[in-house]
């Protein structure tokens, strides 16, 4: 299943992340993402001329940017990098890969923010709990779950206190053995 920013379980988190909550409430779309989606469609067809107020236009221009950054940017970076790789343009591939890593770092920062909202501290959270929060945060990027999980495990272990790294590795292996055994070979090098 492909998610969009307009899905109920994603909408409010994305709106809050981009500091649009107050405006969304004022426009009566904070609780109604489908209404926002319909208004964006109206805006896209004719740039909102005479159909949307100035406040609505401001909100929906922001939404279109958010939609691109949150949903489409990673796909475009991977596609561009793949095209450059196929013709041997190494510098462009490196640039694309750098931007992919930047999008991961943004997602990891979103994960840290979500942990704060849930009153969880990264230095004593169980991996299973952390990974479930991370999957919640990257819902729009689940197509890239394998590489993002590799990066997540690497980053998670790097932030763990030295005394817990071995235990964390065991906990991570046990988690994937139980919940997603196909992922274990994908992350083995990170452990």
FENCORUR-V883126 format. One record per backbone hydrogen bond with DSSP energy under -1.0 kcal/mol. CO is the residue of the C=O (numbers start at 0). NH is the residue of the N-H. E is the energy in kcal/mol with one decimal. If there is no record, write none. Layout:
BEGIN
co={CO:CO}
nh={NH:NH}
e={E:E}
END
This chain:
BEGIN
co={3:6:6:9:10:11:12:13:14:15:19:20:21:22:23:23:24:31:32:33:34:35:36:37:38:39:40:41:42:45:47:47:52:53:54:55:56:57:58:59:60:61:62:63:64:65:66:67:67:71:72:73:74:75:76:77:78:79:80:81:83:84:87:88:89:90:91:92:93:94:95:96:97:98:99:100:101:102:103:104:105:106:107:108:109:110:111:112:113:114:115:120:125:126:127:128:129:130:131:132:133:137:140:141:143:144:145:146:147:148:149:150:151:152:153:154:160:163:164:165:166:167:168:169:170:171:172:173:174:175:179:182:186:187}
nh={6:9:10:13:14:15:16:17:19:18:23:24:25:26:28:29:27:35:36:37:38:39:40:41:42:43:44:45:46:48:50:51:56:57:58:59:60:61:62:63:64:65:66:67:68:69:70:71:72:75:76:77:78:79:80:81:82:83:84:85:88:87:89:92:93:94:95:96:97:98:99:100:101:102:103:104:105:106:107:108:109:110:111:112:113:114:115:116:117:119:118:123:129:130:131:132:133:134:135:136:137:140:143:144:147:148:149:150:151:152:153:154:155:156:157:158:163:167:168:169:170:171:172:173:174:175:176:177:178:179:182:186:189:190}
e={-1.7:-2.2:-3.0:-2.2:-2.6:-2.4:-2.4:-1.8:-2.8:-1.7:-2.7:-2.6:-2.5:-2.0:-2.9:-1.0:-1.3:-1.4:-2.4:-2.1:-2.0:-2.2:-2.0:-2.0:-2.2:-2.9:-1.8:-1.1:-1.6:-1.7:-1.7:-2.0:-2.8:-2.4:-2.3:-2.8:-2.4:-1.8:-2.2:-2.1:-1.8:-2.7:-3.0:-1.8:-2.7:-3.4:-2.1:-1.0:-2.2:-2.2:-2.6:-2.5:-2.5:-2.7:-2.7:-2.5:-2.4:-2.4:-2.3:-2.1:-2.7:-1.3:-1.6:-1.9:-2.6:-2.0:-2.5:-2.7:-2.5:-2.1:-2.2:-2.4:-2.0:-2.1:-1.9:-2.5:-2.3:-2.1:-2.9:-2.4:-2.1:-2.2:-2.4:-2.3:-2.5:-2.4:-2.1:-2.3:-1.6:-3.1:-1.6:-1.6:-2.5:-3.3:-1.8:-2.0:-2.4:-2.7:-1.8:-2.1:-2.2:-2.8:-2.5:-1.9:-2.4:-2.6:-2.2:-2.3:-2.6:-3.0:-2.3:-2.6:-3.3:-2.6:-1.9:-1.5:-2.0:-3.3:-2.2:-1.9:-2.7:-2.8:-2.4:-2.6:-2.4:-2.3:-2.6:-2.0:-3.0:-1.5:-1.9:-1.4:-1.7:-1.0}
END
